Amino acid sequence: VNYWQSLIGAAILISYLVLTRQSLPIGRNYLSFYLICGFLGSVVPGLLYFYAVIHVSPGVLAITIATVPIMTYIAAALIKIERRSTFRMLGVCFGALSIILLIVPTESLPDRSAVPWVFAAIAAAACYTAENLVIAIRLPAGANAFVVLGGMLITATLIMTPFVLATDTFVPLSWPWGASDWAIIGLAILSVVCYGLFIGLVVRAGPVFA
């Protein structure tokens, strides 16, 4: 699913570049940006979440995703691109407490073999945090959000292609498309729109607000 999401998203944005007669910037600063963000925003967290969902309930995964703004605020405060706030730090403490209550009591996570997968999901959230900060700090000035997203998804697809072929996990979308195939295509389209808007929001409002 993660591979198709990146591949279809890349195809959509390549079409967007062709239709709008724009070219994909390939300067050194852009290439490093595509590589870092493609890796942190698509490859690693996508793989971790899609493997973790087999072992962890959707509710638990939703809580781990909610740690992204918490970790983003901590990192942004440490590198001084966000001001420190007592109320925000209080929110960080409550967020940390929620993770502890999620993992420690056997009632909330009765299958203890799922604990490593909770940490894997938190690691995926940390990747999103790092990506937020990279976008805020390293996105070249004046860049079009959807153009750079195209570069990120193309890079992510190139990184994942050898992996899915080597692990024999490639699943083709067979025609005629069924409900699951249409769901993957719809998810890819929604991801492109939301991801592009998110990049623009990070630039305008900062990584924590976004």
N, C-alpha and C positions, 0 to 999 in steps of 0.2 A: 504493500500500500504506500509506504513512504517513498519507494522508488518511483512508482507511477505518479505520485503526487508531484515529485520534482520534475519528472520527464514531461508530463502534460503541462505543468506550469511553465517550464522552459519553452515548450513549443508555442504556447499562447503568447508569451512575451516576445519570442522571436518574430511571430506574426505581427505583433504590435509594432516592433521596430521597423519591419518591412513596410507596413501600411502607413506609418507616420514618417517614413524616410529618415529615420534616425540610425546612427551607428552605435555599436556597443564600444564604450571607451576601453582601451586595452593598455593604458599607461601602467607603469609599475605600481603606482599607488592604488589604482583600480584593481589590478590583478591580485595584489595581496589582500585587498578588501574582500573581493569575491571569494578567495580561498578561505580566509578566516571565518567570514560570516556563513559561507556555505557549509563549512565543517561544523561550526558551533550552532547554527540555526536550523540545519536540516539533517545532516548526516548522523551525527552522534545522538542528539535528543530523539530524533525520529526512531532510530533503531532501539534505543533504550526503552522508550515508551511502548513501542509496539511489542517488544518482548516482555516488558513488565506487565502489560495488561492481561497476559495469560495467567499470571500468578497473583495479581493484586486486583481488588475490586475497583470499578470506575470511581466510586466515592473517595477512596483513598488516593487514587491518582489525581482527582480534582483538587484535593487538599495540597498535594505536593506541587501542583502547578501554581497554586496560590502563593507559594513561597517565592516565586520569581520577583515580584515587586519588593518583598522583604529583603532578599539578598541583593537586589539591585540598589536599594537605598543604602544598605551597609557599605557596599563597594563604592558607590558614588560619594558617600560621605568621607570615606577613607582617602579617596583620591581628590577630594575637595571640588567636585563639580556639583554637589548638592550641599546646602547648609544643614548643619546638625540641629535637630529639634527634639525636645524632651518628649513631646507627644508621639512623634514618629518612633523614637526609641522604645517607648512603651508598647507601641504596636509590634515592633520587632520582638520584644520579649514575649508577648502573647502568641505571636506566630511560632516562635521556638517552642513554647509550651504546648501548642497544638500538635507539633510533630512528636514531642516526647510522649504525650498522651496517646498518640496514634500508634507508636511503636512499642512502648513499655508494657501497658496492661494487656493481658492475654484476652480479655473480653473484647477489646477493639480490634485485635489482630490475632485471632485464635490459632491460625496456621503460622507457627513461628518460622517455617521455611520460607515464608514470603518476606521476612524482614530484609534480606539482602536486596530484594527487588524494590522495596520501598526506598532503600538508599540509592538504587540505580535510578529510580524516578527523580529523586532529589538531585542526583548528579546531572540528569537531563535538564532539570530546572536551572541548575547552576550554569549549564551551557547557554541557556537562553539569557541568563543574567549577563554573562560575558559578552554575548552578541549585542545586547542592548548598549553596553558601554562602548563597544567597538564602533557601533553605528553613531553614537553620540560624539565620539572623539575623532574617528578616522574617516567618516564619510566625506569625500571631497566636496568642497564648497560648490554650490550651484548644481549638484548632481540631481538628475531626475530619479525619483524613488523607484518607479517601475522599470526604468532602464537598468539601474544597478541591481534590482531584484532579478532581472533576467540573467545578468552575469552570475549572481549568486546561485540561482537554480541550475544554470548550465554547468557550473563548477560542481555543485552537489551531485548532479546526475553523472558526470564524468567520474567522480570519486566512487560512487556507489555501483556503477556498472561492473567493474571487475569483481567486486564483492559478491553481488547477487549471482553472477555467473559461476564464480568459484565455489560458492556454497549451494548451488543448484536451488536457489530460492526464487528464481524468476518465474512469475506466473503471468502468462499472456492474457490480454483481454480478448476473449474469443467472441467472434461475431456469430449470431446476433447477441448483442449485449444484454445481459440479465440485470436484475435489480442491483446486485453487488457491483457490477461493472459501472452502471450509471452512478452509483453512490460514490465510487472512486473518482469518476470524472467530475461530478458535482463538487466533491471535496477539493479537488485540485483547482477548480475555477474559483470557489470561495476563498481558498487559501491565497491565490494570487491577488485578489482584490483586497482582502484583509491585511495581508503581509505588506503590500505596497502602501496602503494607508497607514499602517503601523510605523513603517520606516519614516514616512513624512511626519507623523506625530512625534516620534523620537527627536527628530531634527528641530521641530518647532517648540515642543513643550518639555523636552528633556526625557531621559530614560526612565526615571521614577514615575512621573505622571503617566507616560505611555503604558 
